[in-house]
């Protein structure tokens, strides 16, 4: 049994330069909404969209460069790539392979997962386990999304469309040096497929015969994400604090001992409810959704990067990172920074 401990060595993120404000959604796309309506319900003020020709893997390359710089690691030292996305560049192979080619690290194992908003935590759990075995020493964990090309940017689709933005976040996970107090303490993961259709993209898919689209796909708009907002909200505000408390109990810790909460950014109102349930003061609950929207697998590494840059995340802090999303999947990581 290996005695190796693992830690997050560095994080980074990248957002495309094009900013789309709430007012832009009205002006550019004709969506019947307003800045006030969106902010009241979600807290979002703006998000970023890619320009033509920019891919999911392109965003990941830029985020990974920053993560490696923060970690003090060269790309040639990476010995595993873990990639989370719900918006792959192509149906197959996985986007991790396209990323690998663009990043220039051939021969390194590369794996994609599809756990949506909880994707980063699922991969962090895998990276933690792989490093602790001693088999791998530098793992690149990526969450990258290009939502803007798959949204129903119309009044009919506004409840979902206003939420999402494009971005990539990355982290380097590696072994702790002797005496290093930084550590991934544990990651706790859950899923409940009974709610899979409460937040999903129905088509295209191989569930349809003889082709990958139902005949009425355009009329039913099944090619766009669909969400039962009330069910998602109620489950998120229940499951996120629940799993944070699970993680704390596992280590005999109390919520008062947590220095910072960096949650997934689905909706500011969800995060406010979670913070209230956990009795976390505003200054200890870090949000970025106002500027970036929901970038699913990228939100937590974005939050960690931003918190560090603003001086709110410092070495030695105990950090909780909960997430909830499609599947339903949810989880929480507890790390010593």
Secondary structure, DSSP 8 states (H G I E B T S, - for coil): -----EEEEEEEEE--SEEEEHHHHHHHH--S--HHHHHHHH---EEEE--TT--HHHHHHHHHHHHHHHHT--GGG--EEEEE-SS-SSSSS-HHHHHHHHHT-TTSEEEEE--GGGHHHHHHHHHHHHHHTTS-SEEEEEEEE--TTSS--SGGGHHHHTTB--EEEEEEEEE--TT---EEEEEEEEE-GGGGGGEE---SSTTSSSSSS-TTHHHHTTTS-EE-HHHHHHHHHHHHHHHHHHHHHHTT--GGG--EEE---S-HHHHHHHHHHHT--GGGEE--HHHH-B-GGGHHHHHHHHHHHTT-S-TT-EEEEEEEETTTEEEEEEEE-
